[in-house]
Structure formats: structure tokens, C-alpha cells
Amino acid sequence: MSTTADADSRPLRRDAARNRALLLDAAREVFAARGLEATLDEIAHKAGVGVGTAYRHFANKQDLAAAIFSDDFAQLVANAQSALEIDDPWRALVTFVEGTIAKHAQDRGLYEVMTATGSLGERPVQVDGKLETMREALVGPVSELVERAKAAGCVRADAAPSDFAAILFMMGPCYLASDAVSRPVWERYLWLLLDGLRATDRGPLPEPALDIPELDTALAAAKKH
């Protein structure tokens, strides 16, 4: 038998669920447009709820970002795995890279999370405290896409999966340029980079590819500038 207290609490639970959904929707929009520098106050305002309500649902901006970007990372992994089902190795690789970069062009927050170029206050971005684990989950299928393309002679033999991670990072200024001129000029520069990785009769690259620790170090250094 329901008590009066139970009856009184049900509308509050519905309101709480509604407010949480409003905050998540607003955060996706605000982070996409402004990146991780956006504040929880801005997101609360966009959601049409009080700041106190926002803090009742999320202890800080870090928690709110984690609730959003963990799903995005899972989708990236799924996209890479789906690309492996494409028969043509070059088309499979390009499908994943193009799709990921197109998403980054529309979502500054996701770009900053994936390339570790954004931060939340004094702390680096973490996704449910498991950012490294989620990146590692992405390394497997992406590496397979690259190695399969190399084995088929579509991609130069001295290319490495980390080269594609570097490409994702380097596209950042192209998104800003695209916004400035109101057209997707990033598509041009992406293809200039991709064409440079095609198998050709050119000589070997002058430096080996970055390994994952070196890539993290390079990205951290670039972030400071």
C-alpha cells in the first residue's frame, strides 16, 4: 500500500529526471559550440534550470562531461568496428576517419576530449574516470583498419595508426577556419593529408611514427601553446 510520502515523492522524481535530461541536452549543445571551457552555469541557463538544480545532478562540470562523452567514445568504437565490415580496405579506413572528423567539426567538446586538448579546470578531461581504457578500446579496431589497408597496398608501408591520431589532432585549426568562412574547408585539408598516406613510389618518411606515449607527450606540449 502506497504511503502519502511515496505519492508526494513521485512527481519530484519525474521532475528530477526531466531536469537531468534538459541538462544533458543543453550540455551537448553548449560543449559542441564552445568546447570544454563552457561553464556549468552556462549549461544550466541554456537548460532553463537553476544553477542549484544543476549541482544537485552533477557535482561539477567534469561529471556532466563524463555523462555525455562516454557515450560518444562508445559510438566511435562501434563506428570503427562497423568500418571493418567494409570490403574495400581504403574505403573502410577513410569511412571511419572522415566520419570521425566530420563529427569533430560539429562538436568542439568531443574534439577536445578525444585529442586531449581540452581541460576542465585544473584537471585533464576524464570520461567516467576511464578515458585511457576507452582510448585503448579504440586503438584495436583503428589499428586493424590501418594494417589491413597497408597489407592491401592502399596505404604506404611506413604509415602507423598513430599517424591517424595525429591527423585528428591537426584538423583542429581547419575547423576554426571552416567556421570563419562558413564552409567546410576542413574537407580539402583532410584529403591532402589522406593522399599523403596513400601507397606511392616516394621514398620513406624521414622520421618513424610516434608511439602512443610519444603522441600523448606531443599533444600535451601542443596544448600548452
Backbone as JSON, one array per atom type, in Angstrom:
{
  "sequence": "MSTTADADSRPLRRDAARNRALLLDAAREVFAARGLEATLDEIAHKAGVGVGTAYRHFANKQDLAAAIFSDDFAQLVANAQSALEIDDPWRALVTFVEGTIAKHAQDRGLYEVMTATGSLGERPVQVDGKLETMREALVGPVSELVERAKAAGCVRADAAPSDFAAILFMMGPCYLASDAVSRPVWERYLWLLLDGLRATDRGPLPEPALDIPELDTALAAAKKH",
  "N": [[0.85, -1.2, 0.0], [0.61, 2.19, -0.9], [2.22, 4.95, 0.59], [1.55, 8.3, 1.82], [3.85, 9.8, 1.68], [5.28, 8.42, -0.3], [3.67, 8.93, -2.52], [3.92, 11.68, -2.68], [6.56, 11.87, -3.41], [6.83, 10.96, -5.98], [6.18, 12.85, -8.14], [8.4, 14.52, -7.79], [10.53, 12.87, -8.5], [9.96, 12.52, -11.18], [10.23, 15.16, -12.07], [12.93, 15.51, -11.47], [14.13, 13.69, -13.24], [13.37, 14.85, -15.63], [14.69, 17.35, -15.47], [17.35, 16.51, -15.43], [17.55, 15.38, -17.98], [17.15, 17.7, -19.51], [19.44, 19.14, -18.8], [21.48, 17.47, -19.82], [20.91, 17.54, -22.57], [21.26, 20.28, -23.06], [23.96, 20.54, -22.34], [25.26, 19.02, -24.31], [24.8, 20.64, -26.54], [26.0, 23.08, -25.77], [28.68, 22.38, -25.11], [29.43, 21.41, -27.6], [29.42, 23.71, -29.15], [31.06, 25.55, -27.74], [33.13, 24.18, -26.6], [35.16, 22.72, -23.99], [35.57, 24.79, -22.27], [33.24, 25.95, -21.56], [30.91, 26.74, -18.96], [29.31, 25.27, -16.06], [27.29, 26.89, -15.15], [26.54, 28.26, -17.49], [25.48, 26.14, -18.92], [23.34, 25.36, -17.3], [21.75, 27.65, -17.53], [21.16, 27.53, -20.28], [19.66, 25.21, -20.26], [17.47, 26.05, -18.9], [17.14, 25.82, -16.18], [17.77, 26.22, -12.65], [21.0, 27.06, -11.27], [21.57, 25.74, -8.91], [20.0, 23.46, -9.21], [21.38, 22.19, -11.26], [23.76, 21.53, -9.95], [22.79, 19.74, -8.12], [22.38, 17.52, -9.63], [24.83, 17.03, -10.91], [28.04, 16.94, -9.69], [30.05, 18.59, -10.58], [31.42, 20.22, -13.5], [32.99, 18.34, -14.72], [31.8, 15.85, -14.11], [29.43, 16.11, -15.54], [30.38, 16.32, -18.18], [31.5, 13.78, -18.42], [29.23, 12.18, -18.4], [28.21, 12.67, -20.89], [30.29, 12.31, -22.87], [31.22, 9.71, -22.57], [29.37, 8.09, -23.86], [29.75, 9.02, -26.47], [32.36, 8.17, -27.0], [31.99, 5.41, -26.93], [30.41, 5.16, -29.19], [32.22, 5.9, -31.19], [34.01, 3.75, -31.09], [32.25, 1.72, -31.89], [31.75, 2.64, -34.47], [34.25, 2.33, -35.69], [34.49, -0.45, -35.6], [32.35, -1.14, -37.21], [33.25, -0.12, -39.63], [35.2, -1.94, -40.29], [33.78, -3.93, -41.47], [33.46, -3.21, -44.06], [34.33, -4.08, -47.32], [36.35, -3.03, -49.06], [39.56, -2.05, -48.26], [40.76, 0.57, -48.22], [38.53, 2.26, -48.51], [37.17, 1.53, -46.2], [38.88, 2.47, -44.15], [38.94, 5.23, -44.72], [36.25, 5.85, -44.46], [35.83, 5.61, -41.69], [37.68, 7.56, -40.71], [36.89, 9.95, -42.01], [34.22, 10.14, -41.07], [34.63, 10.42, -38.32], [36.08, 12.83, -38.19], [34.27, 14.59, -39.35], [32.33, 14.58, -37.38], [33.81, 15.71, -35.29], [34.16, 18.27, -36.36], [31.71, 19.38, -35.94], [31.43, 19.27, -33.26], [32.99, 20.66, -30.87], [33.67, 20.08, -28.23], [33.85, 17.24, -28.13], [36.01, 16.87, -29.87], [38.04, 18.08, -28.35], [38.09, 16.4, -26.13], [38.77, 13.9, -27.28], [41.25, 14.37, -28.42], [42.66, 15.18, -26.29], [43.04, 17.89, -25.82], [41.55, 19.67, -24.43], [40.48, 20.91, -21.22], [39.11, 20.58, -17.92], [38.82, 22.89, -15.75], [41.44, 22.6, -13.44], [41.98, 20.02, -13.99], [42.74, 17.31, -16.24], [40.65, 16.2, -18.96], [38.48, 13.59, -18.15], [36.73, 10.61, -18.87], [34.24, 9.22, -17.28], [36.23, 8.49, -15.55], [37.77, 6.74, -16.96], [39.17, 7.27, -19.3], [41.59, 6.54, -20.59], [41.26, 3.79, -20.84], [39.09, 3.72, -22.59], [40.19, 4.92, -24.83], [42.07, 2.99, -25.47], [40.37, 0.96, -26.22], [39.57, 1.91, -28.64], [41.92, 1.92, -30.09], [42.46, -0.71, -30.95], [40.49, -1.59, -33.11], [41.0, 0.55, -34.9], [43.72, 0.27, -35.46], [43.6, -2.17, -36.76], [42.15, -1.44, -39.05], [44.06, 0.24, -40.28], [46.29, -1.49, -40.63], [45.2, -3.43, -42.28], [44.68, -1.95, -44.59], [47.3, -1.29, -45.27], [48.35, -3.85, -45.81], [46.91, -4.44, -48.08], [48.07, -2.79, -49.86], [47.13, -0.22, -50.07], [47.82, 1.85, -48.43], [50.78, 3.57, -47.54], [53.69, 1.71, -46.64], [55.13, 2.5, -44.41], [53.41, 3.85, -42.78], [51.52, 4.4, -39.75], [49.17, 3.55, -37.11], [49.15, 5.66, -35.23], [49.67, 7.84, -36.81], [47.24, 8.54, -37.86], [45.89, 9.33, -35.6], [47.33, 11.63, -35.1], [46.55, 13.11, -37.32], [43.85, 13.56, -36.72], [44.2, 15.32, -34.59], [45.57, 17.47, -35.85], [43.63, 18.58, -37.45], [42.2, 20.43, -36.04], [42.67, 23.39, -36.25], [41.63, 23.66, -38.8], [38.91, 23.34, -38.48], [38.25, 25.7, -37.17], [38.9, 27.51, -39.18], [37.0, 26.76, -41.07], [34.64, 27.51, -39.77], [35.03, 30.25, -39.77], [34.88, 31.04, -42.45], [32.53, 30.0, -43.2], [32.18, 27.58, -44.59], [32.96, 24.12, -45.29], [36.0, 23.89, -45.27], [37.75, 22.18, -44.09], [37.47, 19.7, -45.24], [38.98, 19.74, -47.58], [41.64, 19.89, -46.61], [41.82, 17.61, -45.09], [41.79, 15.65, -47.09], [44.14, 16.24, -48.43], [45.97, 15.42, -46.5], [45.24, 12.69, -46.23], [45.78, 11.73, -48.81], [48.51, 11.91, -48.76], [49.18, 9.69, -47.32], [48.67, 7.56, -48.89], [49.72, 4.61, -50.67], [52.65, 4.98, -52.49], [55.29, 5.66, -54.91], [57.2, 7.05, -53.59], [60.04, 7.97, -51.53], [61.02, 6.66, -48.26], [59.52, 7.89, -45.21], [61.03, 10.54, -43.3], [61.18, 10.32, -40.51], [60.39, 8.02, -37.87], [57.07, 6.84, -36.96], [55.18, 8.3, -34.27], [55.06, 6.67, -31.13], [52.48, 5.57, -28.82], [52.89, 6.69, -26.13], [54.68, 8.78, -26.84], [53.04, 10.24, -28.54], [51.05, 11.15, -26.76], [52.66, 12.82, -25.19], [53.44, 14.71, -27.09], [50.96, 15.84, -27.77], [50.23, 16.96, -25.33], [52.21, 18.9, -25.08], [51.61, 20.5, -27.29], [49.14, 21.45, -26.53], [49.76, 23.3, -24.54], [50.5, 25.48, -25.99]],
  "CA": [[0.0, 0.0, 0.0], [1.45, 3.38, -1.02], [2.1, 5.96, 1.63], [1.47, 9.68, 1.32], [5.22, 10.24, 1.35], [5.63, 7.85, -1.61], [2.91, 9.65, -3.53], [4.48, 13.02, -2.81], [7.9, 11.84, -3.97], [6.83, 10.57, -7.39], [6.36, 14.0, -9.03], [9.77, 15.02, -7.68], [11.39, 12.01, -9.3], [9.72, 12.84, -12.59], [10.86, 16.45, -12.32], [14.38, 15.33, -11.45], [14.51, 13.04, -14.49], [13.21, 15.86, -16.69], [15.76, 18.34, -15.35], [18.6, 15.87, -15.84], [17.53, 15.29, -19.43], [17.36, 19.05, -20.02], [20.86, 19.49, -18.61], [22.3, 16.7, -20.76], [20.69, 18.09, -23.91], [21.9, 21.6, -23.11], [25.4, 20.37, -22.29], [25.71, 18.59, -25.63], [24.77, 21.8, -27.43], [26.95, 24.1, -25.33], [30.03, 21.85, -25.29], [29.7, 21.31, -29.04], [29.67, 25.04, -29.69], [32.07, 26.32, -27.01], [34.2, 23.36, -26.08], [35.14, 22.41, -22.56], [35.68, 25.99, -21.45], [31.89, 26.32, -21.13], [30.72, 26.54, -17.53], [28.07, 24.63, -15.63], [26.29, 27.96, -15.08], [26.04, 28.47, -18.85], [24.67, 24.99, -19.31], [22.09, 25.45, -16.54], [20.97, 28.72, -18.16], [20.67, 27.01, -21.56], [18.64, 24.2, -19.96], [16.31, 26.69, -18.29], [17.01, 25.4, -14.78], [18.65, 26.95, -11.76], [22.34, 26.5, -11.08], [21.47, 24.79, -7.81], [19.47, 22.21, -9.77], [22.47, 21.56, -12.0], [24.72, 20.95, -9.0], [22.18, 18.58, -7.47], [22.52, 16.37, -10.54], [26.23, 16.82, -11.27], [28.89, 17.6, -8.69], [30.87, 19.59, -11.26], [31.39, 20.12, -14.97], [33.66, 17.09, -15.06], [30.8, 14.79, -14.07], [28.49, 16.31, -16.65], [31.09, 15.96, -19.42], [31.65, 12.32, -18.44], [27.95, 11.58, -18.74], [28.0, 12.86, -22.32], [31.33, 11.84, -23.78], [31.4, 8.26, -22.51], [28.53, 7.57, -24.94], [30.37, 9.36, -27.74], [33.5, 7.28, -27.2], [31.46, 4.09, -27.26], [29.95, 5.22, -30.57], [33.41, 5.89, -32.04], [34.48, 2.36, -31.14], [31.29, 0.99, -32.73], [31.94, 3.07, -35.86], [35.47, 1.69, -36.19], [34.19, -1.86, -35.8], [31.48, -1.23, -38.38], [34.07, 0.14, -40.82], [35.92, -3.17, -40.6], [32.91, -4.78, -42.27], [33.53, -2.75, -45.46], [35.28, -4.95, -48.01], [37.49, -2.28, -49.59], [40.33, -1.57, -47.1], [40.94, 2.02, -48.24], [37.24, 2.88, -48.24], [36.86, 1.27, -44.79], [39.68, 3.39, -43.34], [38.5, 6.6, -44.99], [34.9, 5.99, -43.9], [35.95, 5.89, -40.26], [38.38, 8.82, -40.46], [36.0, 11.05, -42.44], [33.08, 10.23, -40.16], [35.09, 10.95, -37.04], [36.45, 14.23, -38.34], [33.03, 15.34, -39.58], [31.72, 14.74, -36.06], [34.63, 16.7, -34.57], [33.92, 19.6, -36.93], [30.45, 19.87, -35.4], [31.41, 19.11, -31.81], [34.29, 21.08, -30.36], [33.93, 19.38, -26.98], [34.31, 15.89, -28.43], [37.36, 17.0, -30.41], [38.97, 18.37, -27.25], [38.22, 15.19, -25.31], [39.44, 12.81, -27.99], [42.64, 14.73, -28.67], [43.23, 15.61, -25.01], [43.44, 19.3, -25.93], [40.72, 20.48, -23.56], [40.57, 20.57, -19.8], [38.02, 21.04, -17.08], [39.5, 23.47, -14.6], [42.83, 22.2, -13.32], [42.11, 18.6, -14.25], [42.53, 16.89, -17.62], [39.35, 15.6, -19.18], [38.34, 12.15, -17.97], [35.4, 10.13, -19.19], [33.93, 8.22, -16.27], [37.47, 8.06, -14.94], [38.33, 5.63, -17.72], [39.49, 7.78, -20.62], [42.65, 5.75, -21.21], [40.68, 2.5, -21.21], [38.25, 3.91, -23.76], [41.08, 5.14, -25.96], [42.65, 1.7, -25.81], [39.33, 0.21, -26.92], [39.54, 2.44, -30.0], [43.18, 1.6, -30.76], [42.39, -2.03, -31.59], [39.87, -1.59, -34.43], [41.65, 1.51, -35.79], [44.96, -0.36, -35.9], [43.24, -3.19, -37.74], [41.82, -0.73, -40.28], [45.29, 0.71, -40.89], [47.12, -2.62, -41.06], [44.53, -4.08, -43.41], [44.92, -1.1, -45.76], [48.71, -1.45, -45.63], [48.52, -5.18, -46.4], [46.3, -4.42, -49.41], [48.81, -1.87, -50.71], [46.41, 1.04, -50.22], [48.46, 2.84, -47.59], [52.22, 3.38, -47.56], [54.11, 0.68, -45.69], [55.7, 3.07, -43.18], [52.36, 4.52, -42.01], [51.2, 3.76, -38.47], [47.9, 4.04, -36.55], [49.31, 6.95, -34.55], [49.62, 8.91, -37.82], [45.84, 8.95, -38.0], [45.58, 10.1, -34.39], [47.92, 12.95, -35.31], [45.7, 13.81, -38.28], [42.68, 14.04, -35.97], [44.62, 16.49, -33.82], [45.95, 18.57, -36.73], [42.47, 19.16, -38.12], [41.58, 21.45, -35.19], [42.64, 24.73, -36.85], [40.8, 23.65, -40.0], [37.53, 23.55, -38.06], [38.12, 27.13, -36.91], [38.89, 28.17, -40.49], [35.7, 26.47, -41.68], [33.65, 28.37, -39.11], [35.29, 31.65, -40.13], [34.47, 31.31, -43.83], [31.2, 29.4, -43.35], [32.16, 26.42, -45.48], [33.79, 23.06, -44.7], [37.32, 23.78, -45.91], [38.49, 21.07, -43.48], [37.42, 18.55, -46.14], [40.12, 19.85, -48.5], [42.91, 19.6, -45.95], [41.8, 16.2, -44.72], [42.17, 14.83, -48.23], [45.57, 16.43, -48.67], [46.67, 14.56, -45.55], [44.99, 11.29, -46.55], [46.52, 11.39, -50.03], [49.92, 11.75, -48.4], [49.36, 8.38, -46.72], [48.45, 6.5, -49.88], [50.92, 3.92, -51.14], [53.23, 5.64, -53.66], [56.68, 5.27, -55.18], [58.09, 8.0, -52.94], [60.96, 7.41, -50.56], [60.48, 6.5, -46.91], [59.39, 9.09, -44.4], [62.31, 10.81, -42.63], [61.13, 10.01, -39.08], [59.4, 6.99, -37.55], [55.81, 7.3, -36.36], [55.13, 8.41, -32.82], [54.33, 5.63, -30.4], [51.38, 6.17, -28.06], [53.39, 7.63, -25.11], [55.22, 9.97, -27.5], [51.9, 11.01, -29.04], [50.47, 11.85, -25.61], [53.59, 13.89, -24.81], [53.35, 15.74, -28.12], [49.68, 16.53, -27.64], [50.28, 17.77, -24.12], [53.05, 20.07, -25.38], [50.87, 21.37, -28.21], [48.05, 22.07, -25.77], [50.29, 24.46, -23.8], [50.68, 26.6, -26.93]],
  "C": [[0.89, 1.25, 0.0], [1.2, 4.32, 0.13], [1.98, 7.33, 1.0], [2.83, 10.19, 0.9], [5.64, 9.71, 0.0], [4.94, 8.62, -2.72], [3.5, 11.02, -3.77], [5.83, 13.0, -3.54], [7.9, 11.56, -5.47], [6.96, 11.76, -8.35], [7.78, 14.57, -8.98], [10.72, 14.19, -8.5], [11.21, 12.29, -10.78], [10.37, 14.17, -12.95], [12.38, 16.32, -12.38], [14.86, 14.7, -12.76], [14.42, 14.03, -15.65], [14.35, 16.87, -16.65], [17.11, 17.76, -15.78], [18.68, 15.78, -17.36], [17.76, 16.65, -20.08], [18.82, 19.47, -19.92], [21.75, 18.74, -19.59], [22.15, 17.23, -22.18], [21.39, 19.44, -24.07], [23.42, 21.47, -23.13], [25.95, 19.92, -23.64], [25.82, 19.79, -26.57], [25.85, 22.81, -27.07], [28.39, 23.62, -25.5], [30.39, 21.77, -26.77], [30.09, 22.67, -29.61], [30.87, 25.73, -29.05], [33.25, 25.5, -26.53], [34.12, 23.26, -24.57], [35.36, 23.62, -21.67], [34.3, 26.46, -20.97], [31.7, 25.97, -19.66], [29.39, 25.84, -17.24], [26.96, 25.66, -15.51], [25.69, 28.22, -16.46], [25.1, 27.35, -19.26], [23.33, 25.01, -18.59], [21.17, 26.51, -17.17], [20.36, 28.24, -19.47], [19.54, 26.01, -21.34], [17.38, 24.8, -19.36], [16.06, 26.23, -16.86], [17.98, 26.22, -13.94], [20.01, 26.27, -11.63], [22.35, 25.48, -9.95], [20.95, 23.44, -8.27], [20.57, 21.46, -10.51], [23.44, 20.87, -11.04], [24.11, 19.8, -8.2], [22.31, 17.32, -8.32], [23.97, 16.02, -10.83], [27.11, 17.61, -10.31], [29.7, 18.72, -9.3], [30.76, 19.37, -12.76], [32.03, 18.82, -15.45], [32.64, 15.94, -15.11], [29.82, 14.9, -15.23], [29.13, 15.92, -17.98], [31.22, 14.44, -19.54], [30.36, 11.64, -18.87], [27.67, 11.66, -20.24], [29.01, 12.1, -23.16], [31.63, 10.35, -23.66], [30.57, 7.59, -23.61], [29.16, 7.83, -26.3], [31.57, 8.46, -28.03], [33.03, 5.88, -27.58], [30.99, 4.06, -28.71], [31.13, 5.22, -31.54], [33.97, 4.47, -32.19], [33.57, 1.54, -32.05], [31.47, 1.36, -34.2], [33.18, 2.42, -36.48], [35.23, 0.21, -36.47], [33.3, -2.06, -37.01], [32.27, -1.02, -39.67], [34.83, -1.11, -41.24], [35.08, -4.13, -41.44], [32.88, -4.37, -43.74], [34.64, -3.52, -46.17], [36.53, -4.21, -48.49], [38.29, -1.67, -48.44], [40.52, -0.06, -47.06], [39.63, 2.71, -47.9], [36.84, 2.68, -46.77], [37.58, 2.27, -43.89], [39.18, 4.81, -43.49], [37.11, 6.84, -44.4], [34.98, 6.33, -42.41], [36.59, 7.25, -40.01], [37.5, 10.01, -40.84], [34.84, 11.24, -41.47], [33.47, 10.83, -38.83], [35.4, 12.43, -37.13], [35.22, 15.1, -38.61], [32.31, 15.59, -38.26], [32.48, 15.77, -35.24], [34.35, 18.11, -35.06], [32.65, 20.22, -36.36], [30.43, 19.88, -33.88], [32.79, 19.41, -31.23], [34.66, 20.34, -29.07], [34.47, 17.99, -27.21], [35.72, 15.91, -29.0], [38.37, 17.2, -29.29], [39.16, 17.16, -26.34], [39.07, 14.15, -26.02], [40.92, 13.1, -28.21], [43.35, 15.22, -27.42], [43.73, 17.05, -25.06], [42.58, 20.22, -25.07], [40.92, 20.07, -22.12], [39.37, 21.14, -19.08], [38.63, 21.58, -15.8], [40.96, 23.06, -14.59], [43.05, 20.75, -13.73], [41.98, 18.3, -15.73], [41.17, 16.22, -17.75], [39.42, 14.1, -18.92], [36.91, 11.78, -18.32], [35.09, 8.96, -18.27], [35.19, 7.69, -15.6], [38.2, 7.01, -15.72], [38.71, 6.06, -19.14], [40.53, 6.91, -21.31], [42.11, 4.39, -21.65], [39.85, 2.63, -22.48], [39.09, 4.19, -25.0], [41.69, 3.82, -26.42], [41.65, 0.84, -26.57], [39.24, 0.66, -28.37], [40.79, 2.07, -30.78], [43.09, 0.29, -31.53], [41.77, -2.0, -32.97], [40.51, -0.6, -35.4], [42.96, 0.92, -36.32], [44.68, -1.42, -36.95], [42.87, -2.56, -39.08], [43.09, -0.3, -41.02], [46.11, -0.46, -41.43], [46.5, -3.35, -42.24], [44.75, -3.28, -44.7], [46.37, -1.2, -46.23], [48.93, -2.79, -46.33], [47.96, -5.24, -47.82], [47.03, -3.48, -50.36], [48.13, -0.54, -50.92], [47.1, 2.19, -49.49], [49.95, 2.53, -47.55], [52.67, 2.5, -46.39], [54.64, 1.25, -44.38], [54.7, 3.92, -42.4], [52.06, 3.73, -40.75], [49.87, 4.3, -37.96], [48.02, 5.39, -35.88], [49.34, 8.12, -35.54], [48.2, 9.43, -37.97], [45.37, 9.7, -36.76], [46.13, 11.51, -34.52], [47.09, 13.77, -36.29], [44.46, 14.37, -37.59], [43.03, 15.31, -35.21], [44.87, 17.7, -34.73], [44.76, 19.24, -37.41], [41.84, 20.28, -37.32], [41.54, 22.84, -35.8], [41.77, 24.79, -38.11], [39.33, 23.83, -39.66], [37.28, 25.04, -37.8], [38.06, 27.91, -38.22], [37.54, 27.96, -41.17], [34.6, 27.34, -41.08], [33.79, 29.81, -39.58], [34.76, 31.98, -41.52], [33.13, 30.67, -44.18], [31.13, 28.36, -44.46], [33.18, 25.4, -44.99], [35.14, 22.9, -45.4], [38.16, 22.67, -45.29], [38.5, 19.86, -44.39], [38.6, 18.55, -47.1], [41.4, 19.39, -47.82], [42.97, 18.17, -45.43], [42.28, 15.35, -45.88], [43.62, 15.06, -48.64], [46.39, 15.53, -47.75], [46.48, 13.09, -45.89], [45.75, 10.87, -47.81], [48.0, 11.19, -49.75], [50.22, 10.39, -47.78], [49.08, 7.23, -47.69], [49.79, 5.87, -50.27], [51.39, 4.58, -52.44], [54.64, 5.12, -53.89], [57.66, 6.26, -54.55], [59.0, 7.28, -51.96], [60.33, 7.31, -49.19], [60.4, 7.83, -46.18], [60.65, 9.3, -43.55], [62.34, 10.45, -41.15], [60.14, 8.89, -38.85], [58.15, 7.6, -36.94], [55.96, 7.41, -34.85], [54.5, 7.15, -32.23], [53.33, 6.34, -29.49], [51.89, 7.09, -26.95], [53.96, 8.91, -25.72], [54.09, 10.87, -28.02], [51.25, 11.79, -27.92], [51.34, 13.02, -25.18], [53.5, 15.05, -25.8], [52.06, 16.54, -28.02], [49.66, 17.43, -26.42], [51.1, 19.04, -24.35], [52.32, 21.04, -26.29], [49.76, 22.11, -27.49], [48.53, 23.33, -25.03], [50.4, 25.69, -24.69], [49.41, 26.93, -27.67]]
}
